[in-house]
């Protein structure tokens, strides 16, 4: 039988003891011995410190620079959330409250993950630019007065000197043919001659032709068009086109263009095919559409999640996770540009 007073008292004490132990499962270090609780807290402090101040240094440094300029960027929010959790947890070690070192560490970890994935996308874009730069020849075969040839850098070739073009090579500099015959891609024509320009214009259905213009005159024509409110695209591939390419709203050159033209233009078409200009315009329109979509995602987070995080309604970890998610969405959406 279980009717004795002693048995009832023992059962009540046992249930109370078990109830207390069950409660401790939901309160981290609460309910365990003080020496073990303090040990766990100190270990958490030790593990969170390098995460915040070493791994999170770029965010802290950027936030400090932003505050010195009296501006606020995203890194200020990251630093504020992580430092707040870290500082509060330090105080709670001495006052016996709940600690949140894991929150500070997770905020930094989530944001670093997003930056890592974003850096990978930027690296791919950088590789594409490097491949574009490799299309421009960096050396030329210079011919001396005695007829000897030597390979020199393009920058070392002076005006008036001769270079030799071997069949199959890319033409590194602008010039005129003084000896020999070869087939050259007709895209190398400058169109400065009135007869050539009129012929090409007739084929393309162009009625307004201005030929025989020098570099500054071309730039002046574009400047006049812009003054009338026109958005001007300039297509050129020679050194003489550089001022006009710079003056235009959109400067377009081709893969075989001179180094100065490549540097002056906003866009380079790798294939020497002017028909790709239509593709360029279509791709640019889709690119701007993707940019607008990314802005919507970014502003949606800033307008909704950030106020909730600052007011304490949204947990800092959830806020950081949302930030990383938005970053991944933006990066993934941007990668669609590869299919344009």
N, C-alpha and C positions, 0 to 999 in steps of 0.2 A: 504494500500500500504506500501511497505518496502523501498521506494526510498529516504528517508531523510538521510542526512549526519549523524545526531545524532544516528539514528537507526543502520546505518552501523558501526559506531564507537563502539557502545555498543556490537554489535554481535561479532566484531573482538576481543574486550577485553575479552568477555565471552569465546570464543573459545581458546584464548591464555591461559586463566586461567585453563580451563578444560584440555588442552593439558599438562600443567605443572603438574596437579594432576595425570593424567594418567602416566606420566613419573616417578612419585615418587613410583608407585607400583613396579617398577622393580629395584629400588635402595634402598631397605631396609629402612633405617632411613632418607634418603635424602628427602627433601621436606616437612618435618614436622617441627613443631616449635622446636627451639633450646633446650628448657628445656626438652621437651619430648624425643628428640633425645638423649640427654646426659643421661637421665634417663634410656632409653633402653640399651644404651651402658654400663652403670655402672651395670645394672642388668645382662647383658650377661657376663661381667667381673667377677661378684660375683659367677655366676653359673659355669663358666668354671674353676675357680681357684681350687676348691676341686676335680673336675674331673681330672685335669692335675696333681696336686701335691699329691693327696691322692690315687685315683684310678690308676693313671699312675705312682706312685712311683716305682713299680717293674721295669718298663721300664727305668726310669731315673736312678735308682741305678745301673742296669745292664749296661746301656750305659756308666756311669761314670767309673765303674770298667773296662770295655772294653777299654776305652780310656787311663786309667792309665797303662794298659798292652800294650799299643800301638797297639791294634788290633781293628777291626771293626766287630760288629755283627749286627743282625737285629734290636736289640733294639736301637742301635745308630741312625738308620734311623728313627725309630718311634719317638724317643726323639727329633731329629733334626726337623722333620716335625711339631710336636706338639708345641715345644718351639718357632719355627720361627713364626708360625701363632699367638701364644699367645703374643709374644713380639711385633710383628708388630702391633697387634690390640691395645695393651696398648699405643704405641706411637701415633696411629691414634686417640685415644680419645682426646689427647691434640692438635693434629694438624688438626683435623676435617676430616680425611679420612675414607675410608671404613674399617670396622672391620671384623675379621675372628675368633672370639672366638668359633663359632659353628664348624669351621673346626678342631680346636685343640681338642675339645670335641669328635667329631665324630671319629677322628683318634684313640684316646684312647679307645672309646667304641667298635669300630669294632675289634680292636686287642684283647681286653679283651674277646669279644664274642668268637673269635677263640680259645683263650687259654682255655676258660671254656669248650668248646666242646672237645678240646684235652685232658684236664684233666679228663673228663668223661671216655674217652677211656683208659687212663692210669689206672684209678681206676679199671676198669673191668679186666685189665691185672694183677693188683696187687692182686685182689681177687682170681684169678686163682692160683697165686703163693702161697697165704696163704692156699688155699685148698690143694695144694700139700704138704706144710709143715705139715699139720695136719695128713697126712697119716703116718708119722713116729711116732711111740709110744714115749711118753716122760717119761713114768713111767714103772717100772718093779716090779714084786712081788718077793722080796728077801727072801731067806730061810736061817735062822740062823742055827748054829750047833745044837741047841736044837730042830729043826724042826718047829719053829714058823715062820710065814710069816708076812711081812710088806711091804706096798707099798712105794717105794722110787723113786726118779728121776733116770733116766738112768745114769746121770753123777755120781751119788753116788755109783754105783755098781763098785766094785774093781775086778781086775783080780783074778780068783780063787774062787770067791764067786758063790753060786748057786742061780738060779732064777727058779720060777715055771711058766710054761706056761699052762694056762687053755685052753681047747679046744675052738677054734674059735678066740683066741687072735692072734694078730700079734707078731712075735718074735722081741723083741726090740734090742737084742745084738747077736753077734756071740758067738758060744760056741759048746759044744758037749753034747749029751744026756747021762746022768748018771743013770737015773732011769725012768721007765715008757715007754709006747708005744703010738704012735699017728701018724696019717697021716699028712705029711708035704708036701707042694708044692715042687715038685722036682726042681724047679728053684732055690732052696736054695743050691743046690750042687755047690761046688766051682770049680770042675774040675781040682784040683791040682794033683789028683792021676793019674798016668800014665794009668792004666787000664780004669778008667772012661773016661779020656780025649780021648784015642784012640777010644773007643766005640762011643762017641758022634761025633768025627771027621769023622768016617766011615759013620755014618748016614747022616752027612751033606755034605759029599764029600770033606772033607778037608784033604790035604796030608801033610801039614807042621804042626806038633804038637810039642809044647814045654811044657812039664808038669813038675810038682814038683818045680816050680819057686817060690821064695820068693817075697815079695813086691818090693824090690829094683831091683831084677833080671828082674821082669816083666817090670819095668820102663826102664831098660837098653835095653831090646829087642825093645821096642817102640822107644827109642832114636836112636837105630841103624837103624831101618827102616826109620825114618825121615831123618837121615843123607844121605840115599840113594835117597832122593827126594820123598818118599812116603807120602801120606796124610793118617794118621792112625786114625782109630776109635777104641776105647777100650770100651768093654762092661763088666761091673763088678758090683757086689752088696755087696761085703764084705769090711771090714776094710783093709784087705791086698791088695785090689785093688786100694786103694786111690792114692798111688804114680803114678801108671800107668794111672789112670783116669786123673790125673793132667798133666802128661807128654804128653798124646795123643793130637792130634789136636782136636778131638771130643771125649769127655768122656760121655758115656751113661750108666745110671744105671736104676734100676727098682723101682717100687713103694714100695716094701718091703725092700729095701736096708737099710744098716746101716746109721746112721746119718753122719758119716764121708764120706761114699761113696756118699751120696746125696749132701753133700757140695762140694765134689771134682769134681763131674761130671758136664758137660755142659748141659746135657739133662737128664730128668727123664721120663721114660715111666710108666704111672700110672698103666696099666695092666701088670701083670707078663707074658707077651707073647712076646717071642723073634721075632716072625714073624712080629711084629709091627715095627721092624727096617727098613724093606722095605718101610713101610708107612712113617716113619720118614725121610728117604732119599728123597722120592718123595715130601713130604710136605716142606722140607727144600729148595728144588729146586724151588718150586712155591713161597715160601717166599722171596727168593732172587730176583725172577722175579718182585714181587710186590715192593720190596725195590728199584730196578732199575727204575721202573715206577715212584715212588715217587720222586726220585732224578731228573728225567727228568722234572717233574712238577716244582719242587723247583728251579732248575737251569734256567728253561725257564723264570720264574718270575724275577729272579735275573738279567738275561742277557737282558731282554727286558723292563720290567716295571720300574726297579730301575733307569736306566739311563734316561728314559723319565721323571721320577718324579724329579730327581735331576736337570735336565735341565729346568724344569718348563713347559714342554710340557704336562705332565700329572698332573691333579689336585691332591693335596694331599689326598683328600677324596676318589677319584677314586683309587688312589694307595693303600690306606689302605683297601678299599673294595676288591680290587684284591688280596691283601695279605691274607685277611680272607677267600676269596673264594678258593685260592690255599690250605690254611691250611685245609679247610673242605674237599676238594677233596682228599688230602693226608690221612686225618683221615678216610674218608669213604672207600678209597681204602685199607687201612690197616685193616679195620674191616672185609674184605673179608677173612682174615686169620682164622676167627672163623669157616669158612665152610670147612677148609682143613681137 
